[in-house]
Amino acid sequence: MVAGRALGRRFGWLWAAYAVSTLGTWLAFDAFTLIAILVLHAGATEVSVLAAAGLAIGSVVALPLGPWVEFRRKRPVMIAMDLVRFAALMSVPVAFALGRLGFAQLLVVSVVVGAADIAFTAASGAYLKALVRPEDLLVANGRFESTTWTATMLGPPLGGAAIVLIGPVMTVVANAVSFLLSAAGIRAIGGQEARPAPAETRPRLRGRDLAEGWRYILTDSALRPLFANTVLVNGLIMAASPLLAVLMVRDLAFTPWQYGLAFAVPCVGGLIGARLAPRLVARFGRHRVMVTAGALRACWLLGLAFVGPGTAGLVLVMAVELGLITCMGVFNPVFATYRLDRTPTDRVARILSAWSVTSKVTIAALTALWGLLAGITGPRTAIALAGLLVMATPFLLPRRDGTPRPEREPAHDRT
């Protein structure tokens, strides 16, 4: 079967590295927020600044990293970014043990980790395209998507239990160690990676190079609408997330464990969607599946504005989230494969970097804006507005499959 196709030992190491770092990230989900509240006694404004600044400032810091990654071997860059994240995160428990931990350090660490995330994503996308055959990209992306939703389902409940038992600072240690293990897994991939251009022949980094990723995206007839669609959908969904927490926990008196359950259980839909994606593509074609799943994922958010108290409200949230996440589980790997196939090999890192920077800045901006809107209208009305706006995003999906025939890559080491 397509989904069970073997992709080789080297991909296995890459997948394992991704799995351990993703699980570590979700184990420490909201750890910085809890440290700020419980250890540093930060208020709501400081916590909001910490959440938004890590995304926004980290994205600005990462701007020159896309062009920089493009002309370097990708595997050493991935290892370096894992080690940077490990070192930055480990500074938190060290400072805590010494009694020197402050809000400014949490802010700096979140910025460094955010920038390293973007550089790692850019390098890993380019590396994946070189590592597996074009016809295997969808299977590979489907496995990454399954891993993401598994970690999303298991990580926060386990992390929450760990926070109760050992405190939020120790979950940061677990997250840091996961990046160290990821670096070891990527190093174990082995094999030869094509050498980038020699230093003397590489173009010098200029101001215009920082915008090369955006320039290519915005002039490409297929990537341009897809770029706008994914950035807006992700931004609006993430902007509504903290408002739903306020609505459920503060206004409707759901307990924290009920709130966690409402989001953990529907992650099963992500696993189902990721497993279905290759089969659906094989039967209906990639473009049709991408557009259909992309349109369907925009139909669910509005339902969260109608959540009420009690068991019925909890079931409604779980049903809406299950539908949304299942559609995302299908869409995400198909979209990621389409984007890689559409992107020339020598521009992958810059385009993925530009995409990540825009997405993170948009999420930060919309989260802050919707927080202000909720203060004026209430969380339910703000969620409803986000749901109505996201329903217009399917019009931004590419109407035609403009993907060229996949590039022929050189033979790979499949040992």
C-alpha positions in Angstrom: 0.0 0.0 0.0 1.2 3.5 -0.6 1.2 4.7 3.0 3.2 1.6 4.1 5.9 2.1 1.5 9.5 1.8 2.9 11.5 5.0 2.5 14.8 3.7 3.7 17.0 3.8 6.8 18.1 7.4 6.3 14.5 8.7 6.2 13.9 6.5 9.3 16.5 8.5 11.3 15.1 11.8 10.1 11.6 10.7 11.1 12.8 9.6 14.5 14.6 12.9 15.1 11.4 14.8 14.1 9.3 12.6 16.4 11.4 13.1 19.5 11.8 16.8 19.1 8.0 17.2 18.4 7.1 15.2 21.4 9.4 17.3 23.6 7.9 20.5 22.3 4.4 19.4 23.1 5.4 18.0 26.6 6.6 21.6 27.4 3.5 23.2 25.8 2.7 26.4 27.7 5.7 25.8 30.1 7.0 29.3 29.6 3.6 30.8 30.3 3.4 28.8 33.5 6.9 29.7 34.5 6.1 33.4 34.0 2.9 33.1 36.1 4.0 30.7 38.8 7.7 31.5 39.2 8.0 35.1 38.1 4.4 36.2 39.1 3.9 37.9 35.7 0.6 39.5 34.9 -1.7 39.0 31.8 0.0 41.7 29.8 3.5 40.2 30.4 2.3 36.8 29.5 0.7 38.1 26.3 3.9 39.9 25.4 5.9 36.7 26.0 3.6 34.7 23.6 3.5 37.3 20.8 7.1 38.6 21.0 8.6 35.1 20.7 6.9 34.7 17.3 7.2 38.2 16.0 10.8 39.1 17.0 12.0 35.6 16.4 10.7 35.9 12.8 12.5 39.2 12.3 15.7 37.7 13.6 15.3 34.7 11.2 14.9 36.9 8.1 18.5 36.5 6.9 18.6 32.8 7.7 16.7 31.7 4.6 19.3 32.9 2.1 22.1 31.8 4.5 20.7 28.2 4.7 20.2 28.0 0.9 23.9 27.9 0.2 25.0 25.5 3.0 24.7 21.8 3.6 21.3 21.3 5.2 22.1 18.5 7.6 24.8 20.4 9.5 22.4 23.4 9.7 19.7 21.2 11.2 22.1 19.8 13.8 23.3 23.3 14.6 19.8 24.6 15.1 18.9 21.7 17.3 22.0 22.5 19.5 21.1 26.2 19.6 17.6 25.3 20.9 19.1 22.9 23.4 21.5 25.5 24.7 18.9 28.3 24.8 16.4 26.2 26.7 18.9 24.7 29.2 19.8 28.3 30.2 16.3 28.5 31.8 16.7 25.7 34.5 20.4 26.8 35.1 19.3 30.4 35.8 16.4 29.1 37.9 18.8 26.9 40.0 21.0 29.9 40.5 18.1 32.2 41.5 18.7 34.5 38.5 15.8 33.6 36.2 14.0 36.7 35.0 11.3 37.7 32.5 13.8 39.2 30.1 15.6 35.8 29.8 12.4 34.0 29.0 11.8 36.6 26.3 15.3 36.2 24.8 15.1 32.4 24.9 11.7 32.4 23.2 13.1 34.7 20.4 16.2 32.5 19.9 14.1 29.3 19.8 11.6 30.9 17.4 14.4 32.0 15.0 16.1 28.6 15.2 12.7 26.9 14.5 12.4 28.8 11.3 15.9 28.0 10.1 15.5 24.3 11.0 12.2 24.2 9.1 13.8 25.8 6.0 16.7 23.4 6.1 14.7 20.3 6.8 12.3 20.9 3.9 15.1 21.3 1.4 16.9 18.2 2.9 13.7 16.1 2.6 13.3 17.0 -1.0 16.8 15.7 -1.7 16.5 12.7 0.6 13.4 11.0 -0.9 12.2 10.4 -4.4 9.6 12.9 -5.7 6.9 10.2 -5.7 7.6 9.4 -2.1 7.3 13.0 -0.8 3.6 12.7 0.0 4.2 9.5 2.0 7.0 11.2 3.9 5.0 14.3 4.7 2.0 12.1 5.8 4.3 10.4 8.3 5.4 13.7 9.7 1.8 14.9 9.9 0.8 11.7 11.8 3.7 12.2 14.2 2.6 15.8 14.8 -0.9 14.9 15.7 0.2 12.0 17.9 2.5 14.3 19.8 -0.3 17.0 20.0 -2.6 14.3 21.5 -0.2 12.8 24.0 2.2 15.7 24.8 0.0 18.3 26.7 -1.7 15.7 29.0 1.7 14.1 29.8 3.3 17.5 30.1 0.5 18.7 32.4 1.0 15.7 34.7 4.8 16.3 34.6 4.2 20.0 35.6 2.1 18.9 38.6 4.8 16.3 39.7 8.1 18.1 38.9 7.2 21.7 37.9 7.2 23.6 34.7 11.0 24.2 34.7 11.8 20.5 34.4 9.5 20.2 31.4 11.7 22.7 29.8 14.7 20.4 30.5 12.8 17.6 28.8 12.2 19.8 25.8 15.8 20.8 25.6 17.0 17.1 25.8 14.6 16.2 23.0 16.5 18.7 20.7 19.8 17.1 21.7 18.4 13.6 20.8 17.1 15.1 17.5 20.6 16.4 16.7 22.0 12.9 17.4 19.4 11.3 15.2 20.1 13.7 12.3 23.8 13.0 12.6 23.1 9.3 12.4 21.5 9.7 9.0 24.9 9.6 7.4 25.4 9.4 3.7 26.7 12.1 1.4 24.9 15.4 0.9 25.6 17.4 -2.2 28.2 20.2 -1.6 26.8 23.7 -2.0 28.5 26.2 -4.2 32.1 26.9 -3.1 32.5 30.0 -0.9 34.2 32.1 -3.5 31.3 31.5 -6.0 28.4 32.0 -3.7 26.5 35.3 -4.2 27.2 37.7 -1.4 24.1 38.2 0.8 22.4 41.4 -0.2 19.3 43.2 1.1 17.3 42.1 -1.9 18.1 38.4 -1.1 16.1 38.7 2.1 13.0 39.1 0.0 13.8 36.5 -2.6 11.5 33.9 -1.0 8.5 36.3 -1.0 9.3 37.5 -4.5 9.2 34.0 -5.9 6.0 33.1 -4.0 4.1 36.3 -5.0 5.0 35.9 -8.7 4.0 32.2 -8.9 0.4 31.8 -10.0 -0.1 28.6 -7.8 1.9 29.5 -4.7 0.6 33.0 -4.3 -3.1 32.1 -3.5 -2.0 29.1 -1.5 0.3 31.3 0.5 -2.5 33.7 1.3 -4.8 30.9 2.2 -2.6 29.0 4.6 -1.3 32.1 6.3 -4.8 33.5 6.9 -6.4 30.2 8.0 -3.6 29.4 10.4 -3.6 32.9 11.8 -7.4 33.0 12.4 -7.5 29.5 14.0 -4.7 30.4 16.3 -6.2 33.8 17.1 -9.4 32.1 18.2 -7.6 29.5 20.4 -6.9 31.6 23.5 -10.4 33.1 23.3 -11.9 29.7 23.3 -9.9 28.9 26.5 -11.3 32.0 28.2 -14.9 31.2 27.0 -14.7 27.6 28.2 -12.8 27.9 31.5 -13.8 31.4 32.7 -17.3 31.9 31.3 -18.6 28.4 31.0 -16.8 26.9 34.1 -15.2 24.0 32.4 -12.4 22.4 34.4 -8.9 22.5 33.0 -8.9 18.7 32.5 -12.2 19.0 30.5 -10.6 21.8 28.4 -7.5 19.6 27.8 -9.7 16.6 26.9 -11.7 18.7 24.4 -8.5 19.2 22.4 -6.6 16.0 23.0 -9.2 13.5 21.8 -10.0 15.2 18.4 -6.3 14.9 17.5 -7.2 11.3 16.5 -8.7 13.0 13.4 -5.2 14.2 12.5 -3.9 10.7 12.5 -6.9 9.5 10.4 -6.5 12.4 7.9 -2.8 11.9 7.5 -3.3 8.2 6.9 -6.0 8.8 4.4 -4.2 11.5 2.4 -2.1 9.2 0.2 -5.0 7.0 -0.6 -7.3 9.9 -1.4 -4.6 11.4 -3.7 -4.2 8.0 -5.5 -7.9 7.8 -6.1 -8.9 11.4 -6.8 -5.8 13.3 -7.7 -3.6 15.6 -5.6 -5.1 19.0 -6.6 -8.7 17.9 -6.1 -7.9 16.5 -2.6 -5.9 19.6 -1.6 -8.6 22.0 -2.7 -11.5 20.0 -1.2 -9.7 19.4 2.2 -8.6 23.0 2.2 -12.2 24.2 1.7 -13.6 21.8 4.3 -11.1 22.9 7.0 -12.5 26.4 6.8 -16.1 25.3 7.6 -15.6 24.3 11.3 -14.3 27.3 13.3 -17.6 29.1 13.4 -19.2 26.2 15.3 -17.0 27.0 18.4 -18.9 30.2 18.9 -22.0 28.2 19.8 -20.5 26.1 22.6 -22.6 26.0 25.8 -22.1 24.7 29.3 -22.1 21.1 30.4 -21.7 17.8 28.6 -23.4 19.0 25.4 -21.0 21.9 25.1 -18.0 19.7 25.6 -19.3 17.2 23.0 -19.8 20.1 20.6 -16.3 21.4 21.0 -14.9 17.9 20.5 -17.0 17.3 17.4 -16.0 20.6 15.8 -12.4 20.1 16.6 -12.5 16.5 15.3 -13.9 17.7 11.9 -11.4 20.6 11.7 -8.3 18.5 12.6 -9.3 15.6 10.3 -9.5 18.0 7.4 -6.2 19.6 8.4 -4.7 16.1 8.6 -5.6 15.5 5.0 -4.7 19.0 3.7 -1.3 19.6 5.4 0.8 16.7 3.9 -0.8 17.2 0.5 -0.1 21.0 0.6 3.4 20.5 1.8 4.2 18.1 -1.0 2.6 20.4 -3.6 4.7 23.3 -2.3 7.9 21.3 -2.5 7.1 20.0 -6.0 6.3 23.6 -7.1 9.5 25.0 -5.7 12.9 24.8 -7.5 15.5 23.0 -5.5 17.8 26.0 -5.3 15.1 28.1 -3.7 13.4 25.7 -1.2 15.1 27.1 1.9 14.3 30.7 1.1 10.7 30.0 0.2 10.1 27.9 3.3 11.8 30.5 5.5 9.6 33.3 4.0 6.5 31.2 4.5 7.3 30.5 8.1 8.2 34.1 8.9 5.0 35.4 7.4 2.9 32.7 9.2 4.4 33.4 12.6 4.1 37.2 12.3 0.5 36.9 11.1 -0.4 34.6 14.0 1.2 37.0 16.5 -0.6 40.0 15.0 -4.0 38.4 14.7 -3.8 36.9 18.2 -3.1 40.4 19.6 -5.8 42.0 17.5 -8.4 39.4 18.4 -7.5 39.8 22.1 -8.3 43.4 21.8 -11.5 42.6 19.9 -12.6 40.1 22.6 -12.1 42.8 25.2 -14.7 45.0 23.4 -17.2 42.4 22.1 -16.5 39.3 24.3 -14.8 36.1 23.4 -17.9 34.4 21.8 -18.4 37.3 19.3 -14.7 37.4 18.4 -14.6 33.7 17.8 -17.7 34.0 15.5 -16.0 36.8 13.5 -12.9 34.6 13.0 -15.1 31.8 11.9 -17.0 33.9 9.4 -13.7 35.3 8.0 -12.1 31.9 7.6 -15.0 30.7 5.6 -14.0 33.1 2.8 -10.5 31.7 2.5 -11.3 28.8 0.2 -11.6 31.4 -2.6 -7.8 31.8 -2.3 -7.0 28.2 -3.0 -5.4 27.6 -6.5 -8.1 26.6 -8.9 -5.8 24.8 -11.3 -3.0 22.4 -10.7 0.0 24.3 -11.9 2.6 21.9 -10.5 5.3 21.1 -13.1 6.4 17.5 -13.6 8.6 16.6 -10.6 12.3 17.2 -10.9 14.4 14.1 -11.5 16.7 13.8 -8.6 20.0 11.8 -8.7 20.0 8.3 -7.4 19.7 8.2 -3.6 21.4 5.9 -1.1 18.5 3.7 0.0 20.4 1.6 2.5 
